[in-house]
Structure formats: C-alpha cells, structure tokens
Amino acid sequence: MNPARPLRSVRDALARVTGTALGPHQSAVIRIGFSLTWLLFLLREIPHRHELYGPDGPWSHELAQRLIAENGAFTVLMWSDGRFWFEAVYALSVLASVGLLLGWRTRTLSVLFMVGVLSLQNRSIFMGDGGDNVLHLMSVYLVLTRCGRVWSLDARRERREAAARARGEWPVDRTGPALWGVLGAVLVAASPLGGMDGDRVIPVLLWAVWLGTALWWWAGHRARDGGARALLDVLANILHNAGLVVIMAEACLVYATAGWYKIQGSRWQDGTAVHYPLQLQYFSPWPALSEALAASGTMVLLMTYGTVAVQVAFPFTLFNRRLKNVLLAAMIAEHAAIAVMLGLPFFSLAMIAADAVFLPTSFLRRLGAWAARVRDRFAGRRGPRARDGDPGGDGGPDGGPSRHPGGHGAPEQAPPGHPDGTGGDGTGGTGGDRDGTGGCPDGAGGRPAVPAPRGRAEEDGGPPRVGFPA
C-alpha cells in the first residue's frame, strides 16, 4: 500500500470540507420544511394565540418570568407583557417564516426565524410536544448553514446580479444595509436594558451574526486582496458542514433513543403498543380508520415491531446507501401515517423535515426539475431548465456553479459570525459516488473554492462586486 495514499485522502477530505458547502439541496429542503411547519402552526393557532403564548394564557407572564429567571431561556416576550408587543412578535414570527420559506435574505431571516421560535416556545414551554422540541433545536442549527444556495430568492437574485456584472453594470444593494442597521439598533438597545440576560448562548450568537456580516462586507468592499474574503469563506464552509453534521447526529439520536426505549417496554415487546393510541379519542381524527386498524391484530403487530426495527436500525445503515434510502422511505411513510391516523400533522412535518437531510441529491435534483416543469406549466410558459435539472441553479447565470466573486453562496447565507459568500462548486456531501454514501448529504462533492481576483472597478474605487450580507 502506498503510504502517501492515506495522507492524500485526508488532504482531499479537508479540502472538500473547507472549500465546499456540502449538501446545498439538503440544507434547502430543511429550510423549507421547518419554516413551512412553523408557518402552518402559527396560522392555525391565530384564533388561540393569546391562550397559548399571550397574556390570556394560563401560564401567566409572572409565572413565565419566575421560570425563565431559573433556566435562563431566551425569549423577547419577556421584554414586555403588553398585548401590542405580543402581537408584534407573533406577526414577526409569521413574516420570518414566510421569508425563510421563500429564501429571501436567508442570513437575516434564519436569525429572525430562530428568535421567533425560541421566544414563543420558551414563553410557554408546557404547550409543546416532541415536534416542537425538534423545531426548537433545528431553528438554532439552521443559523449555521448556508441554506439559501439553491431553491431560493437569494439564488435568483445572485444570478441576476451576476448577469448584470457580466454586462458591465454594478447593482447596489440597499436592502441589506438597512436590515443590518435595524437589527443592530435593536441589539444595541436591548443589551443594556437587560433584554439579553440569562443564558449567553443566543445573545452571543446574535452578536456574532451581526458583527460577522459587517466583517464580510468589509472583506468584499475594502480589503485590498482576496485573502480576507477567502478566509471568511473557508470558515463559513466549515460552520455550514458542521451544522449539517449536527443536524444528522440529532436526527440519529432521536431515532436511536426512541427505539431503544421502546424495546424496554412490555407493550412493545409483545407487539400491542400501537393498539392503545388508536383507542384514544383525542388521537382519532378518523375513528373508523383507527378502529379498523386496531381490530386487526396482524396490522398492529406489524406496525409495532416495524416501528421499533426501523428506529433502532436506521443509525446503523447510514453507510449503506441503498439500505439507508429504504429505511428513510419507511420512516417518512411512518410519520405520514402518524399525521393522518393520530392527528399530529406538525409533529410529523417536523420529523420529515429532519429526515430530509439524508435524502439523496439525485432524488432532490429530480424533484426540483419536476417542480420547475409544474411551475412553468402553471405559468403558461416553458422556461429553460437549469443544468442538471436544478430549477434554482447553483448560482451561475446558466444555473451552473457560480464563477463570479461572491459565488452562489450569497452573503445572505452566512453562518453566524462568518457570513458566507463564494460557495464551492460542489453540490453534494461526503458520498464517494454520485449519490454519496451513508447518512451524509449525498452528492458528487466538489473542488475547493478559489477566491476570484478583484476587478478593475473595485481597485479603482468603483462600485463593489459583492452585495451586503443581510
């Protein structure tokens, strides 16, 4: 065996991790899934919002203050007990969910989405379930990822700006600086007034994102060479890839612990556990269907043992692509069945969104191509399809990887403290073949990003080549 081969493999792996934001399609699906889940929940609970999280709830503002003083949880709803403030935070949460779903200014909107989720859930922690816990954690992890590189308004804006620069035009971003200024003013005003007291993780994260966007803007507009920009891009890629690993580990931990705890239960051991929730009226939106399933001992046995087998086995199948995909489809089908039979749609949507990090890139590209055809047919036109079947492209004017400064990873997709920019050309994860292997985001990988030279217009003090990180 050639002794240099392991070293070369390690070097290549490090180059991919530092030079490429892996799994852009997987991170986009996670962004869409969780923002859609939270948006639908907020819209459904509009008539009951005051009882759940507001001033009319059984968990009063005083009780919430006492608990938060002990656990240090972050929530902006503790800044005031007024009805107007609650309505403003609730409306901001809805708008942040819509913006993140569409991929508009995803760097800023991912932070606002996290603030909305944490503020409402920490205000009344006894109102949540398992799906809320997953959403709570994933809203924080999303801030680490460059989740707007594909299937987003940010990607479309970046392609248009690239086309404009190719024509010799220099678009100016005014929305980014405005958002940065408003959020900075809120942080500066809230910190000395005690609004950031308690646990320091979230306040530090908010300050890191805000300061990091300013650093990214300086690297793109004032730095004399591309070294600072390249360094920030490497840090952004590392944080993005680390965020995806944490999301995958979290999903595996959820299934592993659930499966092993089930094994210890006598009802799961004798194959009757699924029978009992089907008999609960408040978990039976379709009583006839629940009764039919509960009456079949064979179906109850298969569903009970099948649930345990899939949950326990899934983490061990991550490095076998075909078997992993089979169990992944089984888990998604299981959650869809839970949504229908037990009336838990938001829990199921949250878990399916978490499962999406393991979806193969080839499948997501085909799904994107199909969505593009449906969109064009609905719009009554046939637009040119992006390369490789990706309707969002990867940042270039032709839908391929971005080649211009700033890349497809627009500044709006920066992880906290290290706003992103020139993404790598890779579109996949750690798999060695086209679809990858194991549980990592699948794809063909890519080569490290190389900082582009500064243009003459920048050297002469002309309009900048990169936008403002929003």
C-alpha positions in Angstrom: 0.0 0.0 0.0 1.3 3.4 -0.9 2.0 5.3 2.4 1.1 8.6 0.7 -2.4 7.5 -0.2 -4.0 7.9 3.3 -2.4 11.3 3.6 -3.7 12.3 0.2 -7.2 11.1 1.2 -7.1 13.1 4.3 -5.9 16.2 2.4 -8.7 15.8 -0.2 -11.3 15.4 2.6 -10.1 18.5 4.3 -10.1 20.4 1.0 -13.8 19.4 0.5 -14.9 20.3 4.0 -13.1 23.7 3.9 -13.6 24.6 0.3 -17.2 23.5 -0.3 -20.6 23.9 1.5 -21.8 20.4 1.2 -25.4 19.3 0.7 -26.9 22.6 -0.7 -30.1 20.8 -1.7 -30.4 19.0 1.6 -30.0 22.3 3.6 -32.5 24.0 1.3 -35.1 21.2 1.9 -34.5 21.5 5.7 -35.0 25.3 5.5 -38.2 24.9 3.5 -39.5 22.1 5.7 -39.1 23.7 9.1 -40.2 27.2 8.0 -43.3 25.7 6.5 -44.1 23.6 9.6 -43.8 26.6 11.9 -45.7 28.9 9.5 -48.6 26.4 9.2 -48.7 26.0 13.0 -48.7 29.8 13.6 -51.5 30.3 11.1 -53.6 27.5 12.5 -53.3 28.9 16.1 -54.1 32.5 15.3 -57.5 32.2 17.0 -55.9 30.7 20.1 -52.6 32.6 20.1 -53.4 34.6 23.3 -54.2 31.5 25.3 -51.1 29.6 24.0 -48.4 32.2 24.3 -50.0 35.5 25.1 -51.4 37.5 28.0 -54.6 35.4 28.3 -52.9 32.1 28.8 -53.0 30.0 32.0 -49.2 30.3 32.1 -49.1 34.0 33.1 -46.3 36.5 32.4 -45.3 36.3 36.1 -45.0 32.6 36.1 -43.0 32.7 32.9 -40.7 35.3 34.5 -40.1 33.1 37.5 -39.2 30.0 35.4 -37.0 31.9 33.0 -35.2 33.5 35.9 -34.2 29.9 36.8 -33.5 28.3 33.5 -32.2 31.4 31.6 -34.2 30.6 28.5 -34.2 33.3 25.7 -37.5 35.0 24.8 -38.1 38.5 23.7 -41.7 38.2 25.0 -40.3 38.9 28.5 -39.3 42.4 27.4 -42.9 43.5 27.9 -46.2 42.0 29.0 -48.3 44.3 26.7 -50.7 42.9 24.1 -49.2 45.1 21.4 -45.7 43.6 21.9 -47.1 40.1 21.8 -48.9 40.8 18.6 -45.8 42.3 17.1 -43.6 39.3 18.0 -46.2 36.9 16.6 -46.5 38.8 13.4 -42.8 39.0 13.1 -42.6 35.2 13.5 -45.1 34.7 10.7 -43.3 37.0 8.4 -39.9 35.5 9.2 -41.3 32.0 8.4 -42.6 33.2 5.0 -39.3 34.9 4.2 -37.3 31.9 5.1 -39.6 29.6 3.2 -39.1 31.7 0.1 -35.3 32.0 0.7 -35.4 35.8 0.9 -32.4 37.3 2.8 -31.9 33.9 4.3 -29.0 35.0 6.6 -31.2 37.6 8.3 -34.4 35.6 8.1 -32.8 32.5 9.6 -31.9 34.5 12.7 -35.3 36.1 12.9 -36.9 32.7 12.5 -34.8 31.4 15.4 -35.8 34.3 17.6 -39.5 33.8 16.8 -39.4 30.1 17.6 -37.4 30.5 20.8 -39.5 33.4 22.0 -42.9 31.8 21.6 -41.9 28.3 22.8 -39.9 29.5 25.8 -42.7 31.8 26.8 -45.0 28.7 27.4 -42.8 25.6 27.5 -45.7 23.3 28.6 -47.6 23.9 25.3 -45.1 21.9 23.2 -44.6 18.3 22.1 -41.9 16.2 20.6 -42.2 18.1 17.2 -41.8 21.4 19.0 -38.6 20.2 20.6 -37.1 19.2 17.2 -38.1 22.5 15.7 -36.6 24.3 18.7 -33.2 22.8 18.1 -33.2 22.9 14.4 -34.0 26.6 14.3 -30.7 27.2 16.0 -28.8 24.8 13.8 -30.2 26.5 10.6 -28.4 29.7 11.5 -25.1 27.8 11.0 -26.0 26.6 7.5 -25.8 28.3 4.1 -29.4 27.2 3.4 -30.2 29.6 0.6 -27.8 28.5 -2.1 -30.5 26.7 -4.2 -34.3 27.0 -4.4 -34.4 30.5 -3.0 -35.0 34.1 -4.0 -31.4 34.8 -2.9 -30.1 32.4 -5.5 -32.2 34.1 -8.2 -31.1 37.5 -7.1 -27.4 36.4 -7.2 -27.8 35.0 -10.7 -29.4 38.3 -11.9 -26.6 40.3 -10.2 -24.0 38.1 -11.9 -25.7 38.7 -15.3 -25.7 42.4 -14.6 -22.0 42.4 -13.7 -21.3 40.5 -16.9 -22.9 43.3 -18.8 -20.7 45.9 -17.0 -23.4 47.0 -14.6 -22.8 47.3 -10.9 -26.0 46.7 -8.9 -26.1 48.3 -5.4 -27.7 46.5 -2.5 -29.7 48.9 -0.3 -31.9 46.3 1.5 -29.0 44.5 3.2 -27.5 47.6 4.9 -31.0 48.7 6.0 -31.7 45.3 7.6 -28.3 45.3 9.2 -28.8 48.7 10.7 -32.3 48.0 12.1 -31.2 44.7 13.7 -28.1 46.3 15.1 -30.1 49.1 16.7 -32.3 46.5 18.4 -29.3 44.6 19.7 -27.6 47.8 21.0 -30.9 49.0 22.7 -31.8 45.6 24.2 -28.4 44.7 25.7 -28.0 47.5 28.3 -31.7 47.2 29.3 -31.4 43.6 30.4 -33.1 42.1 27.3 -30.1 39.7 26.8 -29.8 38.5 30.4 -29.9 34.8 31.2 -28.2 32.1 29.1 -25.5 33.7 27.0 -25.5 31.3 24.0 -28.3 33.0 22.0 -27.2 36.6 22.7 -23.6 35.8 21.7 -24.9 34.1 18.6 -26.9 37.2 17.6 -24.0 39.5 18.1 -21.7 37.2 16.2 -24.0 37.2 13.2 -24.4 40.9 13.3 -20.7 41.6 13.6 -19.8 38.9 11.1 -22.0 40.5 8.4 -20.1 43.7 8.8 -16.8 41.9 8.6 -18.0 40.1 5.4 -19.0 43.5 3.9 -15.5 44.9 4.7 -13.8 41.9 3.1 -15.8 42.3 -0.1 -15.6 46.1 -0.4 -12.5 47.4 1.4 -9.9 44.6 1.5 -7.0 45.1 -0.9 -6.8 41.4 -1.8 -9.0 38.3 -1.8 -7.3 36.7 1.2 -9.7 38.0 3.8 -12.7 37.0 1.7 -11.2 33.5 1.1 -10.6 33.0 4.8 -14.2 34.0 5.7 -15.5 31.7 3.0 -13.5 28.8 4.5 -14.9 29.5 7.9 -18.4 29.7 6.5 -18.0 26.4 4.8 -16.7 24.7 8.0 -19.6 26.1 10.0 -22.1 25.0 7.4 -20.7 21.5 7.2 -20.5 21.2 11.0 -24.1 22.4 11.2 -25.3 19.6 8.8 -23.3 17.0 10.8 -25.0 18.2 14.0 -28.5 18.0 12.3 -27.7 14.5 11.1 -26.5 13.5 14.6 -29.6 15.0 16.2 -31.9 13.0 13.9 -30.0 9.8 14.6 -30.0 10.4 18.3 -33.8 11.0 18.3 -34.5 7.7 16.5 -31.9 5.7 18.4 -33.1 6.8 21.9 -36.8 6.3 20.9 -36.1 2.8 19.5 -34.1 1.6 22.5 -36.6 2.9 25.0 -39.4 1.2 23.1 -37.5 -2.1 23.3 -37.6 -1.9 27.1 -41.4 -1.5 27.2 -43.5 -4.7 27.7 -46.2 -3.5 25.3 -43.6 -3.0 22.5 -42.2 -6.4 23.3 -45.5 -8.2 23.0 -46.4 -6.3 19.8 -49.5 -4.5 21.1 -48.2 -0.9 21.8 -49.7 0.6 18.6 -53.2 -0.6 19.6 -53.6 1.7 22.6 -53.1 5.2 21.0 -55.5 4.1 18.3 -58.2 3.8 21.0 -57.7 7.4 22.3 -60.5 9.7 21.1 -58.3 12.8 21.1 -55.8 10.9 18.8 -58.5 9.7 16.4 -59.4 12.3 13.7 -60.7 9.3 11.6 -62.4 7.0 14.1 -63.4 4.4 11.5 -59.9 4.1 10.2 -58.4 3.8 13.7 -61.0 1.2 14.7 -60.3 -0.9 11.6 -56.5 -0.9 12.2 -56.9 -1.6 15.9 -59.2 -4.5 15.2 -56.5 -6.2 13.1 -54.1 -8.0 15.3 -51.7 -8.6 12.4 -51.6 -5.0 11.4 -51.0 -3.9 15.0 -48.2 -6.5 15.3 -46.5 -5.4 12.1 -46.7 -1.7 12.9 -45.4 -2.2 16.4 -42.4 -4.3 15.5 -41.8 -2.4 12.3 -41.6 0.9 14.1 -39.0 -0.4 16.6 -37.0 -2.2 14.0 -36.7 0.9 11.7 -35.8 3.3 14.5 -33.2 1.1 16.0 -31.6 0.1 12.7 -31.6 3.4 10.9 -28.4 4.9 12.5 -26.5 1.7 11.6 -27.5 1.9 7.9 -26.0 5.3 7.2 -23.0 3.9 5.4 -25.1 1.7 3.1 -26.8 4.0 0.7 -29.4 1.6 -0.6 -30.5 0.3 2.7 -30.5 3.8 4.2 -32.8 5.0 1.5 -35.2 2.1 2.1 -35.4 2.8 5.8 -35.6 6.5 5.2 -38.7 6.0 3.0 -40.2 3.8 5.7 -39.7 6.4 8.3 -41.2 9.2 6.2 -44.2 6.9 5.5 -44.5 6.2 9.2 -44.6 9.9 10.0 -47.2 10.5 7.3 -49.3 7.8 8.8 -49.0 9.4 12.3 -50.1 12.7 10.8 -53.3 11.1 9.3 -54.2 8.4 11.9 -53.3 10.2 15.1 -53.9 13.8 14.0 -50.4 15.0 14.7 -49.5 16.9 11.4 -47.0 19.3 12.8 -45.0 16.7 14.7 -44.9 14.6 11.5 -43.9 17.6 9.3 -41.1 18.5 11.7 -39.7 14.9 11.7 -40.0 14.6 8.0 -38.1 17.9 7.6 -35.3 16.5 9.9 -35.3 13.3 7.8 -34.7 15.3 4.7 -31.0 15.8 5.5 -30.5 12.2 4.4 -32.3 12.4 1.1 -30.1 11.6 -2.0 -29.0 14.6 -4.1 -30.1 12.8 -7.3 -33.6 12.5 -5.9 -33.7 16.1 -4.9 -32.5 17.2 -8.3 -35.2 15.2 -10.0 -37.7 16.7 -7.6 -36.5 20.2 -8.4 -36.7 19.5 -12.1 -40.3 18.3 -11.7 -41.2 21.3 -9.6 -39.8 23.6 -12.3 -41.9 21.9 -15.0 -45.0 22.2 -12.9 -44.2 25.9 -12.3 -43.7 26.6 -15.9 -46.8 24.7 -16.9 -48.8 26.6 -14.3 -47.4 29.9 -15.5 -48.3 29.0 -19.1 -44.8 29.1 -20.4 -41.8 26.8 -20.8 -38.7 28.4 -19.4 -35.2 27.0 -20.0 -34.4 24.4 -17.4 -31.3 24.8 -15.3 -28.4 22.5 -15.7 -28.6 19.1 -14.0 -32.3 19.5 -13.5 -31.9 22.1 -10.7 -34.5 24.8 -11.2 -32.7 27.1 -8.8 -29.3 26.5 -10.3 -26.2 26.7 -8.2 -25.5 30.4 -8.7 -24.3 30.9 -12.2 -26.3 32.6 -14.9 -26.8 29.3 -16.6 -27.9 27.5 -13.5 -24.5 26.0 -13.0 -21.9 26.7 -10.3 -21.2 30.4 -9.7 -17.9 31.7 -11.1 -18.1 35.3 -10.1 -16.9 36.9 -6.8 -19.4 36.1 -4.1 -20.2 32.8 -5.8 -23.7 31.4 -5.4 -23.4 31.5 -1.7 -24.7 35.0 -1.4 -23.7 37.0 1.7 -27.2 36.3 3.0 -26.4 32.7 3.6 -23.6 33.2 6.1 -23.2 31.2 9.2 -23.1 33.2 12.5 -20.0 35.4 12.8 -18.8 34.3 9.4 -21.2 35.4 6.7 -20.9 33.4 3.6 -20.0 34.3 0.1 -18.3 32.5 -2.6 -19.5 28.9 -2.2 -17.6 26.0 -3.6 -18.6 24.4 -6.8 -19.6 21.1 -5.2 -23.2 20.2 -4.9 -23.1 17.1 -2.7 -21.8 15.7 0.5 -19.4 13.1 1.6 -20.5 10.2 -0.6 -17.9 8.7 -2.8 -20.2 8.0 -5.7 -22.8 10.2 -7.5 -25.3 10.0 -4.7 -22.9 9.6 -1.9 -22.9 7.0 0.8 -24.1 6.9 4.4 -26.2 9.4 6.1 -24.2 12.4 5.0 -25.8 14.7 2.4 -25.4 12.9 -0.9 -23.7 14.2 -4.0 -20.6 14.3 -6.1 -18.8 16.7 -3.9 -16.8 19.5 -5.5 -13.5 21.3 -5.5 -12.4 23.9 -3.1 -13.5 27.4 -3.7 -10.8 29.7 -5.1 -11.1 33.4 -4.4 -11.6 35.4 -7.6 -9.4 38.3 -8.3 -10.7 41.8 -7.6 -12.0 43.6 -10.6 -10.6 46.8 -12.0 -13.7 48.7 -10.9 -13.0 47.7 -7.3 -9.3 48.6 -7.5 -10.2 52.0 -8.8 -12.8 52.6 -6.1 -15.7 51.9 -8.4 -18.9 50.0 -7.4 -18.3 46.8 -5.4 -18.6 43.4 -6.9 -20.4 41.8 -4.0 -23.6 42.6 -2.1 -24.2 43.4 1.5 -24.7 40.4 3.8 -28.3 40.7 5.0 
